[in-house]
Amino acid sequence: MKSTEHFKNTIKSHLEQRAENDALFAVSFGKTNKNIDDCITYIFNTVKKSGCHGFTDDEVYSMAVHYYDEDNMGNKILWSLMASISKTIKRLESKSSCLSEFSR
């Protein structure tokens, strides 16, 4: 899933402003293993897993802050993406076998 540049810039701007005003968060925001693109992916995955379709700005910002605060988020993102890819491949394989039955 891809975000708009406006969405990404809005989240990034909020995080930068928070880092300026919160020394503790500034440390988390400066982690070299974190980046805005993975943060956005984390937000999308969290929203998708929730099953909800509407969130306030503060809820989305909280997800972004949580991504930077937690050190193990990268693995969760990777596993989530791998699970999505795996499901897609299984669906494609299943559709291919169904189609091959009709082409005989």
KAVEN-V557812 format. One record per residue. N is the residue number from 1. RES is the residue in one letter. SS is DSSP state (H for helix, E for strand, C for the rest). PSI is psi in whole degrees, -180 to 180 (NA if undefined). OMEGA is omega in whole degrees, 0 to 359 (* if undefined). Layout:
n: {N,N}
res: {RES,RES}
ss: {SS,SS}
psi: {PSI,PSI}
omega: {OMEGA,OMEGA}
This chain:
n: {1,2,3,4,5,6,7,8,9,10,11,12,13,14,15,16,17,18,19,20,21,22,23,24,25,26,27,28,29,30,31,32,33,34,35,36,37,38,39,40,41,42,43,44,45,46,47,48,49,50,51,52,53,54,55,56,57,58,59,60,61,62,63,64,65,66,67,68,69,70,71,72,73,74,75,76,77,78,79,80,81,82,83,84,85,86,87,88,89,90,91,92,93,94,95,96,97,98,99,100,101,102,103,104}
res: {M,K,S,T,E,H,F,K,N,T,I,K,S,H,L,E,Q,R,A,E,N,D,A,L,F,A,V,S,F,G,K,T,N,K,N,I,D,D,C,I,T,Y,I,F,N,T,V,K,K,S,G,C,H,G,F,T,D,D,E,V,Y,S,M,A,V,H,Y,Y,D,E,D,N,M,G,N,K,I,L,W,S,L,M,A,S,I,S,K,T,I,K,R,L,E,S,K,S,S,C,L,S,E,F,S,R}
ss: {C,C,C,C,H,H,H,H,H,H,H,H,H,H,H,H,H,H,H,H,H,C,H,H,H,H,H,H,H,C,C,C,C,C,C,H,H,H,H,H,H,H,H,H,H,H,H,H,H,H,C,C,C,C,C,C,H,H,H,H,H,H,H,H,H,H,H,H,H,C,C,C,H,H,H,H,H,H,H,H,H,H,H,H,H,H,H,H,H,H,H,H,H,H,H,H,H,H,H,H,H,H,C,C}
psi: {140,142,165,156,-35,-45,-49,-43,-35,-46,-46,-43,-44,-45,-40,-42,-42,-40,-34,-34,-8,102,-35,-44,-32,-37,-46,-42,-25,4,132,-18,7,149,162,-34,-43,-32,-46,-42,-42,-44,-48,-44,-40,-43,-46,-45,-29,-29,-1,157,0,135,149,164,-45,-36,-42,-43,-37,-37,-42,-44,-43,-42,-46,-32,-37,133,-21,15,-33,-42,-38,-39,-47,-47,-37,-44,-40,-39,-41,-43,-43,-45,-40,-43,-43,-41,-43,-42,-42,-41,-38,-43,-35,-43,-37,-29,-35,-20,-1,NA}
omega: {183,179,172,177,179,179,181,179,178,179,181,180,178,181,178,179,179,179,177,185,185,184,180,178,179,178,179,183,181,180,184,180,180,176,186,180,177,176,180,177,178,179,180,179,180,178,181,181,183,183,179,183,181,179,175,176,182,177,179,177,178,176,180,178,179,178,182,181,185,182,185,182,181,179,179,179,181,181,179,180,179,179,179,180,180,179,181,180,179,179,180,179,181,178,179,180,178,180,181,177,181,184,180,*}
